[in-house]
Amino acid sequence: MRKAVLLSVALATLILLPLAASAAEVLTGDQIRTLVSGNTIQGDMEASGVYTEFYADDGTIKGKDYTGVWSIDGDNMCFQYGSDPAACWQVAKEGDQIQWVKDGKVDGTGMVVSGNPNNY
């Protein structure tokens, strides 16, 4: 009987674990704009590594040695650097952390820092 109870608890934990991992709230376009406009995000992307970028109110992205543009398309945040085509992600927020989500997969994370502390 005890083994059956332990097995039930273990199965319930495995079933509920993915639900806990997906607790981040997917933001709307307006929520994204309010969150990032005039602020810096620092974090890490799977494809390109560590980043720190300031998102100016006029849609300009400023990094340490580069610039780009950002925009909101529906409920996605889009980025374009140089002549590269624009790329868009959903933005999810959990506590102080944000997640960059593409095709249902978290491609990176970040933390919003108020203003432009790096003076980019």
C-alpha positions, 0 to 999 in steps of 0.5 A: 500500500505504501509503495502505491502511495509513493508511486502516485505522489511521484507520478503526480509530481512528474505530471505537474512539473511541466506546469510549474516550469511554464508559469511565465506570463506571455506579454501583449505587444503593449505590455512589451512596449511598456516594459522595454521602452527606455530601459536596458535588458541584460541577459543571455541568448542561446545562439549569441551569448551574453548581451546588454542592450538599451531600447530607446523610445524611438525604436533604436537599440544601443549596445556596447559596439553596435546599434539596431532597431526594435519594434512591436509586431502584434504580440512579438518584439522584433529586432533588426541589426545592420542588413540582417532580416528582422527576427521576432520573439514572444516575450514572457515574464516571470518575476524579474526575469524575461524570456525570449520565446520562439516557436514555443521554445525559450531562446534566451533570458534577461533582466530589465534594468531601468534606464540606460545605466551604461550610457549607450 
